[in-house]
């Protein structure tokens, strides 16, 4: 009977998965994170957060802080070991977003190479008329304008019409001077390359009746009164060729990506949107997640792959994802998977970067390394000069990391994150961890410290603060 009771209790604990009970039977957590042989204590983190109002007393916030410490600790330890982190292998891995973008560009160049427009093809494309270029002068009419205002605006357009019809190539000068359209007047009234269906009906109907060099009568649209001109090819040959080339490139990319999706059967898993939203809540933990988001023939896109791509994209993408619909997230995941597969295809096709590409990569990488070293006031040379043994150099480096984060949390220094791909590269070469039990313990201690601090502040007589904002430390030059 006793044995059965113990088994049932064990099963209940397993099913409940209660971290609090698990912690109760394990030593009290004193370490929140490790980076090789260095540790971040619960007490240090609790002291940082308990005395700072900048960090909420939540497990997620303290977990993020611990991951930041890991990245900075591994960076400082690399410098202490004598690495300047500017070797080619580290640079290529740390600059993965830039390298990948350049690889895609070179692969794209190869795809569209056969679609280069010759002068004869430019002439044929213009004559076919499927894509056209227009200029216009807009006399803007505010919504709900009175009859008198409407009449005044139309009269102004009618007065300009004779000049517009005789101006020829000087039509752009009139547009620059008289048009109320800020988007086109700075470009001689040009509306770029267009196809059917891009303008409001009133404008479209008038514009697409024009032959090369023709000028329309005054046309009213919801925006006001327009005078429209279709410039002849001799005036716009270069811009027409460039924009048609861009159009061909976009079509080529689209056709290639669509065929890639079909051949590889790219399909997001049913719960992919929920997995993405969960990942966005804790990006640090998601950096190592193998949860599958998209299946395709020959592989899959996992959460860690998505996190890596997000670091390479516009930050606005990351901000928009949590509010996106399920369908939008699935389409986004398909696009990311396509991009991931294209990079694989580029590697298979032996796509290489140009010398100019590598100079760009090198410049951006070196700038990041120098900035981080300046923030910590560390360099391999400085560490060699200031400490005799590897252990002493590591201690000096870690003291700089802890001092920097202390100043950040006290509002005395500006925070600069370790670039995600550099952090990932450093982690791949090290032993590191962030302990959940340590995070929970640090939250408890920080709450105690903050409560005690608030209580002491309440019981003290009023003190008038010094005028002005708190001082901001600036990085000191390397010694």
N, C-alpha and C positions, 0 to 999 in steps of 0.2 A: 504493500500500500504506500509506504514511504517512497519507494522508487518511482511509482506511478505519479505521485504528486510532484516530485522533482522534474520528471519528464514533461508533465503538463505545464509547469511553471516555465521551464526552458522554452517550450514551444510558444507560450504566450509572449515571452520576451522577444523571441525571434520575429513573431508576427507583428508585434507592436512596433518594433524597430525604434524604440525610444532611446534617443541619444542621451538623455539625462540619466536614465537608469544605467546605460552602458558606462557613462563616465563615473557613476557612483562606485563601480567595481574596478576602476582603473586608477592609477596614481593621478593626483591632481595636476592638471596641465600647467606647466610653468613656461613652456616654449610655444610660441605661436607660429614661427617660421624658421626654416633652415636654408642656408645657401652654402653648399659644401660643408666645411667644418665650422662655419659661423652660425650663430643662433640669434634670433630676435626674441627677447623675453616678453612674456605676458605683461610683466610689470612696466617695462619700457613703453609698450604700446598704450597701456592703460594710462600711464602718466602723460603721454603725448595727447591722447584724445580727451582725457578727463579735464585737462587744463586748457583745452582749445574748444571754442564754440563752432569751429569750422567743420568739424566732423560729427555727423549724427551718431548717437549711441545705438548703432544697429550692427548686427553681425556682418551684413553685406558690406557696409562701409569699412569696417575693420579688416575684413578679408581683402578688400581692394587695396587698402593701405599696406597690408602685409605683402601682397604681390608686388607693389611698387618697391618696397624694401628689397625683395628678392632680386628684382631687375637691377637696381642700383648696386646692391651688394656684389652681384656677379660681375657687373661692369668694373667696379673698383678693384675686385680681386684679380681680374684679368690684367689691369694696369699694374697691380702690385707684383704680379708674376712676370712682368717685363714685356707684356704684349702691348703693342700700340694699336691693335685692332684695325690696322689699315692694310693688312695683307689681302691679296686678291680673293682668297677663298672666303674670308670673313666678309669682305666688302660685297661680294656677289650674293652671299646668303642674306646679309643684313639689308641690302638694297633690293631685295626681291620684288617689291612693288614696281620700282622704276625699271628694273631689268625686264620684268614681264611685260610691261607696257611697251618698251622698246622692241622686244621680240615680236609682240603682236603687230606693231607698226611695220617691221621689216617683213613679216609674213604677209601682211596686207599688201605691201608694195609688190611682192611677188605675184599675189593673186590678180592684181589689177594691171600688171605689166602688159598683158596682151590687149588691154582695152585702151591704150594710149591713143588720143585723138590726133590724127594727121590733119593738115590744113584742109584736105578734101573732105574728111569726115566732119570737120567743123562746118564747112559750107553746107553739106548735106543735112546736118542736124538743124541748122538755122532755117534752111528752106523747108524742111518737113514741118516745122512749126509746132511740134508737140510740146516743146518748151520754148518760152518766149521771155523777153526782157522788156520792161516798161519803165517809163519815167512819169512822174505826175507832179502837178502843183495842186495843193489842197488849200482851199479857203474854208477854214473850219466853221461849222455852224453848231453852236451849243444846243443840246437837247431842249425841247420845249421852248425854242426861241419864238418871239413874237413875229407877226407877219412883217412888220417894219424891219426887224433885224434880218429876217430871211431875204427880203428884197434887197437890202443893203449888201449882204454877202454875195448874192447872185450878181448884182451889178458890178461888184468888184471883180468877180471872175470873168464876166463878159468883157470888161475893159482890158483884162490881161490877154484875152484870147487872140486878138490880132497879132500881138507881139510874139506869142507862143507859136503861132502858125508860120511865122516868117523867120523865127530864130534859128532853125536848123540845129546844128551841133551846139549852139549857144543856149538851148533850152535849159540845160543844167544850171546856167547862171541865173536865169529867171527863177527856177525852183529854189536855188540857194537863197535868193533875196526875198521872194514873196510867199513861199509855201509855209503853211502852218503845221506841216507834219514833221515833228522833230526827228523821227526815225530815218527819214529819207532826204531831208533838205541838205544835210551835211554831206550827202553823197550824190549831189546833182539831181536829186529827186528820184534816184534809181530805186526800184523795188526788188532788184535781184532777179534770179531765175525763177520762173513760175510755170506751173502746169494748170490745166483746167481745174476749177473748183477751189482755188485758193483765195479768191476775193469774194466780197459780197456781190449778189446778183447784178445790181445796177452797174457797178464798176466793171464786173466781168463781161457783161454783154457788150458794153461799149469798147472795152480794151481789145477783145478778141476779134473785133471787126476791122481793126487797123492793119494796114499793110506797112512794110518797112518805111520809116520816115514820116508816116501819117500822124496827124494830131486830131484828137477828138473834139467835138463841140463840148460845151460845158455840161458836165454830168453830175446829177445830184445823187448822193448816197446817204446813209445814216450818219456819216461823218461830216458831211458838208458838200461843197462844190469842188469838182475835180476838172482839171485839164490834163488829158492823158496823151502820151506820145510813145510810139514804138520806134526806138532808134534803129537805124540800118546797121547791118553787120559790120561795115567798115569802121563805125564808131565804137563798137563794143566787142570786137573780135576777141581780144585777149581775155576780158572778163567773162564773155560767153564760153570760151574754151575752158577756162579754169572751173567755172561753175558746172559745166556739163561733165567735166572730168570728175568732179566731186560727186555728182549725181550717179555716174557710172560706178564709181568706187562704192558708194552706199548700196547700190543694187547688187554689185558683186558680193559684198560682205553679207548682205541679207540672204542671197541665194545660197552662198556657201554655208552659212549658219543654219539655215532651214534644212539643207541636205544633211548636215551633220546631226541635227536633232532626229531626223527620220532614220538615218542609218544606225545611230547609237541608241535609239528608242529612249530618249531622255524623258523621265517621268518622276515628278515629285511624289513622295510618299504621302499617304492620306493626312497624317498628323504634322506634316512639315510646317505649316504656318504656326501651330502651337509651339513646336520645338524652336522655331526662330524667335518667337516672342520671349520664350523662357531664356534662350541664350542671351538675348539683349539685356535681360535683367542682371546677369552676372557674366560679363564678357571674359573676365580673368579665368574663371572656372571652365568656361567654354573653350578656352584655347587648347585644351587637351581632350575634348569630348569626341568620341567616335560614333555618336548617334548619327544614323543615316538620314539625310534630308532628300536626296535625289538618287534614284537608281538609273543606271544606263548600262547598255551592253558593254561588258568589260570592266565595270567599276562602279563607283558611287561618289557622290559629294556628301561629305560629312560636316558636322557642326564646326569642327576645327578648321576645315577648309574654308567655310564661309567666313569665320572670324578673320582668317588671314586675308581674304579678299576685301573685307570691309575696311581693314586698315589701309588698303591701297586705293580706296574709292573716296569720292567727295564726302566729307563729314555730314553733309546734308542728307545723304542716303541713309546713314545710320540713324539720324534723327527722325526720318520719315517712316522707317520700317515698323516701329511698334503701332502706328496708327493705320497702317496699310490694311486693305481687305485681304481675305484668304487668297482670292484669285490674283491680286496684285503681288502678293508674296510668292505665289507659285510661279508666276511669270518672271519675277526677279530671280528666283532660284534657277529657272531654266536658262536665263541669260548668263548667270554666273557659271553654270555648268558648261555652257557653250564656250565661254571665255577660257575656262580651265582646260577644256579639251583642245582648244585652239593652241594654247601654250604647249600642250603635249605634242600636237601635230607639228608645231614649229621646231621643237626639239628633235622630233623624228626626221624632219626635213633638213636638219643640220643648219638651221637659221643661225647666223652669227651677227653680233652687233658690230657696227663700224667703229673706227678709231675715235670718231667724234662722239659716238654714243658712250664709249667707255670713259672718255674725258668728263662727260656730264655726270655719269655714275660716280666716278672718283671724286669729283668736286663736291657733290651733295653728301657723300659718305664722310669725307674728311671734315666737312663743315660740321656735321652732326657730332663726330667724335671730339672735335676741338671744343664745341659748345659744352658738351657734357663734362669734359675734363676741366674746363674753366669754371663751371658751376661748382664742382667739388674741390677746386683748387688742387687737382691731382694730375700727374703725368708720370710715365715710367721713369724719366730722368729725375724728377723731383723726389720720387719715392726711393730711388737708389741713393740719392744724396742725403736723405734724411734718416734712413734706417739701414742697419748693417746686415740683418738676416731676413730671409723670406717671411718668417713669422712676424717680425717687427714691422715689415713693410705692409703686411696684411692688416695688422692692428692699426697702423696709421690710416690706411685706406678706409677701414670700417669706421674709424672715429669720424672721418670726414663725411661719410654717408649718414651716420646718425646725427651729426651736427646739422647737416643740410636739411634733413627731414624735420628735425626739431625746429629749425628756423622757419621752414615752410608752414608748419602747423601753428606756429606762433604769429604768422602773418608778417614775418621779417624778411622773407625771401620769396621770390616768384617760383612757382613750380613748372618745371620742364619735364615732360615724360620721356622715358627711354623709348625711342622708336620701336613699335611692336615687333618688326622683323628682326631688329638687332636683339631685342629681349629674347625672342624665340631662339635665335642663333646661340646666344649665351646659355640659355637653359638646356639646349640640346647637348651642350658640352660639359654639363655640370650635374651635381646632385642637389636637388632642392625640394622643398615641400612647404605647404601651408596646412596647419593642423586645425581641424574644425573645433575640437575640444578647446584648443588654445584660444581660438577666436571667441568662443562663448565665455570662457573665463575672463578674457580681456574686457569684454563688454560689461561683465559684472563688476570688475574692479574699476573700470572707468566710470561707471554709474556711481560707485561709492565715492570716488575722488571728486567727481563733479558735484555731488550732493553736499559733500563736506565743504568744498570751496564756496558753493552758493550760500551755505549756512554761515560760514565765517564772514562772507561779504555782507550779509544781511545784518549781522551783529556788530559790524564795525561802524564807527562814526563816518559821516560823509567826507569823501576826499574829492576835491576838484581836479579832474584830469587835465593834463597839459594840453594846450591847444594844438590842433592839427592832427593829421593821421599818424598811425604808428610808423616808425622808420622802416624802410625797405632796404635790406642788405643788397649790395651789388657784388657780383663775383670778383674775387681778388685775383690779381695776376699770379700765374704759376711762379713758385719760388725757384 
